[in-house]
Amino acid sequence: MADVTPSTSKKKSGKAKPAPKGKAKAPEAKTNGNSTDATGLRTKTDRPLTSSRQDLALDQSTKISSSDVCVFYGDKQALFDVNVDILSNHVTALIGPSGCGKSTYLRCLNRMNDVIDIARVTGNIIVDGIDIYDPDVDVVELRARVGMVFQKPNPFPKSIYENIAYGPRIHGLASSKSDMDEIVENSLKRAGLWKEVHDRLHEPGTGLSGGQQQRLCIARAIAISPSVILMDEPCSALDPIATAIVEELIEELRQNYTIVIVTHSMQQAARVSQRTAYFHLGYLVEYGETDQIFQAPKDERTQNYITGRIG
């Protein structure tokens, strides 16, 4: 899939877009009396989650569907009409030169761009059948469902235990100390860190090595039971050994999570992802199976990037 021609973007009108051809219509969601839909996203009103904007089509194998997504920073347009479906339990790599829009798109997926006053997003992004830019979607709950791991490890200035326990505590996921202990242990095990830190859980998380800190941040993200994990160059600050460990972890995590990773390393994209999207100057140029993108790209610009002619 590629978008290579600029078009004039429009402000979101709040009206539903017709369902894309060839996709089955999403089943009608029901409320359970506490303003929580089937995916766990709470809304601010106790109404059925089948509003005109949310009742959009979604292929069952698709976790995230983006339609005509544009991003503006003030008067400058950074992303142009991105259309892409991200598949469940896949690792999708976003690649391209610096400033091409890949991180901007990644931040759209859990509304991190909302914290930038001059940022404006148009188009539709559907996660588990829900339009995440619907005004009734609770952004805090969204970011619990769509977690983020940043480029530089950023453990809280707390103990290893409290780094993991913080999210479940504020989201009310543990009713007792034993429940919290289980969440902390399971999260560290999934992040491949338990054996290394189980006997020093009350020591500062900042005292871990860089690679361990990044795995701690991954454990912290999965502790609140997300369905999607976003990773913005998670290995760029790590040494080769730590990078290899995180890459092995990513492969294990995709059995239970959908992962979208931004990387400047084409070798890493080829190693860890099943699908790859190439961005250039704010446009999604090409998207497909990773092997196809790297071995037989359809667009000349993709070919030029992966062979080092541009970038």
LUMNU-164619 format. One record per residue (C-alpha): residue number from 1; residue in one letter; chain; x, y, z. Coordinates in Angstrom, 1 decimal, decimal comma, always signed. Layout:
# residues N
NUM	A	A	X	Y	Z;
...
# end
This chain:
# residues 311
1	M	A	+0,0	+0,0	+0,0;
2	A	A	+1,5	+3,3	-0,8;
3	D	A	+0,4	+6,9	-0,8;
4	V	A	+2,5	+9,1	-3,0;
5	T	A	+0,3	+12,0	-4,1;
6	P	A	-0,5	+14,9	-1,8;
7	S	A	-4,1	+15,7	-1,2;
8	T	A	-5,9	+18,4	+0,7;
9	S	A	-6,8	+17,2	+4,1;
10	K	A	-10,1	+18,0	+5,8;
11	K	A	-11,0	+18,5	+9,5;
12	K	A	-12,7	+15,6	+11,0;
13	S	A	-16,5	+16,2	+10,8;
14	G	A	-17,6	+13,6	+13,3;
15	K	A	-19,6	+11,8	+10,6;
16	A	A	-19,0	+8,2	+9,8;
17	K	A	-17,0	+7,3	+6,7;
18	P	A	-18,4	+4,5	+4,6;
19	A	A	-16,9	+1,1	+5,3;
20	P	A	-14,0	+0,2	+3,0;
21	K	A	-15,0	-2,3	+0,4;
22	G	A	-14,1	-5,9	+1,0;
23	K	A	-14,1	-5,7	+4,7;
24	A	A	-16,7	-7,1	+7,0;
25	K	A	-18,7	-4,7	+9,2;
26	A	A	-17,6	-4,7	+12,8;
27	P	A	-20,2	-6,3	+15,1;
28	E	A	-22,2	-4,0	+17,3;
29	A	A	-20,6	-3,5	+20,7;
30	K	A	-22,7	-3,4	+23,8;
31	T	A	-22,2	-1,6	+27,1;
32	N	A	-22,3	-3,4	+30,4;
33	G	A	-23,5	-0,6	+32,5;
34	N	A	-20,1	+0,8	+33,5;
35	S	A	-19,1	+2,5	+30,3;
36	T	A	-16,6	-0,1	+29,3;
37	D	A	-16,6	-1,7	+25,9;
38	A	A	-15,5	-5,3	+25,0;
39	T	A	-12,0	-4,2	+24,3;
40	G	A	-11,6	-2,5	+27,8;
41	L	A	-11,7	+1,1	+26,6;
42	R	A	-13,9	+3,1	+28,9;
43	T	A	-15,9	+6,0	+27,5;
44	K	A	-17,1	+9,1	+29,3;
45	T	A	-20,8	+8,3	+28,6;
46	D	A	-22,7	+5,1	+29,2;
47	R	A	-24,0	+4,8	+25,6;
48	P	A	-23,5	+1,9	+23,2;
49	L	A	-20,1	+2,1	+21,5;
50	T	A	-21,7	+2,0	+18,0;
51	S	A	-21,7	+5,7	+17,4;
52	S	A	-21,5	+6,9	+13,8;
53	R	A	-17,7	+7,2	+14,1;
54	Q	A	-17,1	+3,9	+15,9;
55	D	A	-19,2	+1,6	+13,8;
56	L	A	-16,5	+1,2	+11,2;
57	A	A	-15,4	-1,9	+9,3;
58	L	A	-12,5	-3,9	+10,5;
59	D	A	-11,1	-7,2	+9,2;
60	Q	A	-10,9	-9,7	+12,0;
61	S	A	-7,1	-10,2	+11,5;
62	T	A	-6,5	-6,5	+11,6;
63	K	A	-5,6	-5,0	+15,0;
64	I	A	-5,1	-1,4	+13,9;
65	S	A	-6,6	+0,2	+10,8;
66	S	A	-5,6	+3,7	+9,7;
67	S	A	-7,5	+5,7	+7,0;
68	D	A	-6,4	+9,0	+5,5;
69	V	A	-4,3	+9,9	+8,5;
70	C	A	-2,7	+13,3	+8,3;
71	V	A	-0,7	+15,1	+11,0;
72	F	A	-0,1	+18,9	+11,2;
73	Y	A	+2,3	+20,8	+13,5;
74	G	A	+0,8	+24,3	+13,2;
75	D	A	+0,8	+25,1	+9,5;
76	K	A	+3,4	+22,4	+8,7;
77	Q	A	+2,0	+19,1	+7,5;
78	A	A	+4,2	+16,1	+8,7;
79	L	A	+2,1	+13,2	+7,6;
80	F	A	+0,0	+12,8	+4,4;
81	D	A	-3,0	+10,5	+4,0;
82	V	A	-1,6	+7,3	+5,5;
83	N	A	-3,7	+4,2	+4,9;
84	V	A	-2,4	+1,0	+6,5;
85	D	A	-3,8	-2,1	+8,3;
86	I	A	-1,6	-3,5	+11,1;
87	L	A	-2,2	-7,2	+11,7;
88	S	A	-2,8	-8,9	+15,1;
89	N	A	+0,2	-10,7	+16,7;
90	H	A	+2,6	-9,4	+14,1;
91	V	A	+5,6	-7,3	+14,5;
92	T	A	+5,3	-4,3	+12,1;
93	A	A	+8,5	-2,3	+11,5;
94	L	A	+8,3	+1,4	+10,4;
95	I	A	+11,4	+2,4	+8,5;
96	G	A	+12,6	+5,4	+6,6;
97	P	A	+15,1	+8,3	+6,8;
98	S	A	+15,1	+10,7	+9,7;
99	G	A	+12,1	+13,1	+9,6;
100	C	A	+10,1	+10,8	+7,3;
101	G	A	+7,1	+10,6	+9,6;
102	K	A	+7,5	+7,1	+11,1;
103	S	A	+7,7	+8,2	+14,7;
104	T	A	+4,9	+10,8	+14,1;
105	Y	A	+2,7	+8,0	+12,9;
106	L	A	+3,6	+5,7	+15,8;
107	R	A	+2,6	+8,5	+18,3;
108	C	A	-0,8	+8,7	+16,6;
109	L	A	-1,6	+5,1	+17,6;
110	N	A	-2,0	+6,0	+21,3;
111	R	A	-2,6	+9,7	+20,9;
112	M	A	+0,8	+10,8	+22,2;
113	N	A	+0,6	+13,7	+19,8;
114	D	A	-2,2	+15,1	+22,0;
115	V	A	+0,4	+16,5	+24,4;
116	I	A	+1,8	+18,8	+21,7;
117	D	A	-0,4	+21,9	+21,6;
118	I	A	+0,2	+22,7	+17,9;
119	A	A	-0,4	+19,1	+16,8;
120	R	A	-3,5	+18,2	+14,9;
121	V	A	-4,5	+14,8	+13,5;
122	T	A	-7,1	+14,1	+10,9;
123	G	A	-8,4	+10,8	+9,5;
124	N	A	-9,4	+7,7	+11,3;
125	I	A	-7,4	+5,2	+13,4;
126	I	A	-9,4	+2,1	+14,5;
127	V	A	-8,0	-0,1	+17,3;
128	D	A	-10,0	-3,3	+18,0;
129	G	A	-13,0	-1,7	+16,2;
130	I	A	-12,9	+1,5	+18,2;
131	D	A	-12,1	+4,9	+16,7;
132	I	A	-9,5	+6,1	+19,2;
133	Y	A	-10,0	+9,7	+18,2;
134	D	A	-13,7	+9,6	+19,1;
135	P	A	-14,1	+12,4	+21,7;
136	D	A	-15,8	+9,9	+24,1;
137	V	A	-12,7	+7,6	+24,3;
138	D	A	-10,8	+7,8	+27,5;
139	V	A	-7,2	+8,6	+26,6;
140	V	A	-5,8	+7,2	+29,8;
141	E	A	-7,5	+3,9	+29,2;
142	L	A	-6,4	+3,9	+25,6;
143	R	A	-2,7	+4,3	+26,6;
144	A	A	-3,1	+1,4	+29,0;
145	R	A	-4,4	-0,7	+26,0;
146	V	A	-1,7	+0,6	+23,6;
147	G	A	+1,5	+0,8	+25,6;
148	M	A	+4,7	+2,6	+24,6;
149	V	A	+8,4	+1,8	+25,0;
150	F	A	+10,6	+4,8	+24,3;
151	Q	A	+14,0	+5,1	+22,6;
152	K	A	+15,9	+5,8	+25,8;
153	P	A	+15,2	+3,6	+28,9;
154	N	A	+13,2	+5,7	+31,3;
155	P	A	+12,6	+3,7	+34,6;
156	F	A	+10,9	+5,6	+37,3;
157	P	A	+13,1	+6,7	+40,2;
158	K	A	+11,6	+3,9	+42,3;
159	S	A	+12,4	+0,3	+43,1;
160	I	A	+12,3	-2,4	+40,5;
161	Y	A	+9,1	-3,7	+42,2;
162	E	A	+7,4	-0,3	+42,2;
163	N	A	+8,3	+0,4	+38,6;
164	I	A	+6,1	-2,6	+37,7;
165	A	A	+3,4	-2,1	+40,4;
166	Y	A	+2,8	+1,6	+39,6;
167	G	A	+0,6	+1,1	+36,5;
168	P	A	-1,5	-1,8	+37,9;
169	R	A	-2,0	+0,1	+41,1;
170	I	A	-3,4	+3,3	+39,5;
171	H	A	-5,6	+1,2	+37,1;
172	G	A	-6,9	-0,9	+40,0;
173	L	A	-5,8	-4,2	+38,6;
174	A	A	-4,7	-5,8	+41,9;
175	S	A	-7,0	-6,2	+44,9;
176	S	A	-4,4	-7,5	+47,3;
177	K	A	-0,6	-7,6	+47,9;
178	S	A	-0,5	-11,2	+46,6;
179	D	A	-2,2	-10,2	+43,4;
180	M	A	+0,3	-7,4	+42,9;
181	D	A	+3,2	-9,7	+43,6;
182	E	A	+1,9	-12,1	+40,9;
183	I	A	+1,6	-9,3	+38,4;
184	V	A	+5,1	-8,1	+39,1;
185	E	A	+6,6	-11,6	+38,8;
186	N	A	+4,7	-12,5	+35,6;
187	S	A	+5,6	-9,2	+34,0;
188	L	A	+9,3	-9,6	+34,8;
189	K	A	+9,2	-13,2	+33,5;
190	R	A	+7,6	-12,1	+30,2;
191	A	A	+10,2	-9,5	+29,8;
192	G	A	+13,0	-12,0	+30,5;
193	L	A	+14,2	-10,2	+33,5;
194	W	A	+12,9	-12,2	+36,5;
195	K	A	+15,9	-14,5	+37,0;
196	E	A	+18,2	-11,5	+37,0;
197	V	A	+16,4	-9,3	+39,5;
198	H	A	+14,1	-11,6	+41,6;
199	D	A	+16,4	-11,3	+44,6;
200	R	A	+16,7	-7,5	+44,4;
201	L	A	+13,2	-6,3	+43,7;
202	H	A	+13,5	-3,4	+46,2;
203	E	A	+16,6	-2,0	+44,7;
204	P	A	+16,4	+1,1	+42,4;
205	G	A	+15,4	+0,4	+38,8;
206	T	A	+17,9	+3,0	+37,8;
207	G	A	+20,7	+0,8	+39,1;
208	L	A	+20,2	-1,8	+36,3;
209	S	A	+22,3	-1,9	+33,1;
210	G	A	+20,9	-0,1	+30,0;
211	G	A	+19,6	-3,4	+28,5;
212	Q	A	+18,0	-4,4	+31,8;
213	Q	A	+16,4	-1,0	+32,2;
214	Q	A	+14,9	-1,3	+28,7;
215	R	A	+13,5	-4,7	+29,6;
216	L	A	+12,2	-3,2	+32,8;
217	C	A	+10,3	-0,6	+30,8;
218	I	A	+8,9	-3,4	+28,6;
219	A	A	+7,8	-5,2	+31,7;
220	R	A	+6,2	-2,1	+33,0;
221	A	A	+4,3	-1,7	+29,8;
222	I	A	+2,9	-5,2	+29,8;
223	A	A	+2,0	-5,1	+33,5;
224	I	A	-1,2	-3,3	+32,7;
225	S	A	-2,3	-5,9	+30,1;
226	P	A	-2,1	-3,9	+26,8;
227	S	A	-3,1	-5,5	+23,5;
228	V	A	-0,6	-3,4	+21,5;
229	I	A	+3,0	-2,4	+22,3;
230	L	A	+4,6	+0,5	+20,5;
231	M	A	+8,4	+0,7	+20,4;
232	D	A	+10,2	+3,8	+19,3;
233	E	A	+13,8	+2,7	+18,4;
234	P	A	+14,0	+0,6	+21,6;
235	C	A	+17,5	-0,7	+20,9;
236	S	A	+19,2	+2,5	+19,6;
237	A	A	+20,9	+3,2	+23,0;
238	L	A	+21,9	-0,5	+23,6;
239	D	A	+25,0	-2,5	+22,9;
240	P	A	+24,8	-5,4	+20,5;
241	I	A	+24,4	-8,1	+23,3;
242	A	A	+21,5	-6,2	+24,9;
243	T	A	+20,0	-5,5	+21,5;
244	A	A	+20,0	-9,3	+20,7;
245	I	A	+18,2	-10,0	+24,0;
246	V	A	+15,5	-7,4	+23,3;
247	E	A	+15,0	-8,7	+19,8;
248	E	A	+14,5	-12,2	+21,1;
249	L	A	+12,0	-10,8	+23,6;
250	I	A	+10,1	-9,0	+20,8;
251	E	A	+9,7	-12,3	+19,0;
252	E	A	+8,4	-14,0	+22,1;
253	L	A	+6,0	-11,1	+22,9;
254	R	A	+4,3	-11,1	+19,6;
255	Q	A	+2,6	-14,4	+20,5;
256	N	A	+0,4	-12,4	+22,9;
257	Y	A	+0,7	-8,8	+21,7;
258	T	A	+0,7	-6,8	+18,5;
259	I	A	+3,9	-4,9	+18,2;
260	V	A	+4,7	-1,8	+16,1;
261	I	A	+8,4	-0,8	+16,1;
262	V	A	+10,2	+2,2	+14,7;
263	T	A	+13,8	+1,4	+13,7;
264	H	A	+16,6	+3,1	+11,8;
265	S	A	+18,2	-0,3	+11,4;
266	M	A	+17,1	-2,2	+8,3;
267	Q	A	+18,9	-5,3	+9,6;
268	Q	A	+16,8	-5,1	+12,8;
269	A	A	+13,6	-4,6	+10,8;
270	A	A	+14,5	-7,7	+8,7;
271	R	A	+15,2	-9,8	+11,8;
272	V	A	+12,3	-9,0	+14,0;
273	S	A	+9,3	-8,0	+11,8;
274	Q	A	+6,8	-9,9	+9,6;
275	R	A	+5,6	-6,7	+7,9;
276	T	A	+7,4	-3,5	+7,1;
277	A	A	+6,2	+0,0	+6,1;
278	Y	A	+8,5	+2,4	+4,4;
279	F	A	+7,9	+6,2	+5,0;
280	H	A	+9,5	+9,0	+3,0;
281	L	A	+8,9	+12,7	+3,4;
282	G	A	+5,7	+12,2	+5,3;
283	Y	A	+4,2	+9,6	+2,9;
284	L	A	+3,7	+5,9	+3,3;
285	V	A	+5,5	+4,7	+0,2;
286	E	A	+5,2	+1,0	+0,5;
287	Y	A	+3,8	-1,6	+2,9;
288	G	A	+3,9	-5,3	+2,8;
289	E	A	+5,6	-8,5	+3,9;
290	T	A	+9,1	-7,9	+5,2;
291	D	A	+10,7	-10,3	+2,9;
292	Q	A	+9,0	-8,7	-0,1;
293	I	A	+10,0	-5,2	+1,0;
294	F	A	+13,6	-6,1	+1,3;
295	Q	A	+14,0	-8,5	-1,6;
296	A	A	+11,6	-7,3	-4,2;
297	P	A	+10,4	-3,7	-3,4;
298	K	A	+7,7	-2,4	-5,8;
299	D	A	+8,6	+1,3	-5,5;
300	E	A	+11,9	+2,7	-6,7;
301	R	A	+12,2	+4,9	-3,6;
302	T	A	+12,1	+1,8	-1,3;
303	Q	A	+14,8	+0,2	-3,4;
304	N	A	+16,9	+3,3	-3,1;
305	Y	A	+16,5	+3,4	+0,6;
306	I	A	+17,3	-0,2	+1,4;
307	T	A	+20,3	-0,2	-0,9;
308	G	A	+21,7	+3,0	+0,8;
309	R	A	+21,2	+5,4	-2,1;
310	I	A	+19,0	+7,7	+0,0;
311	G	A	+18,6	+8,0	+3,8;
# end
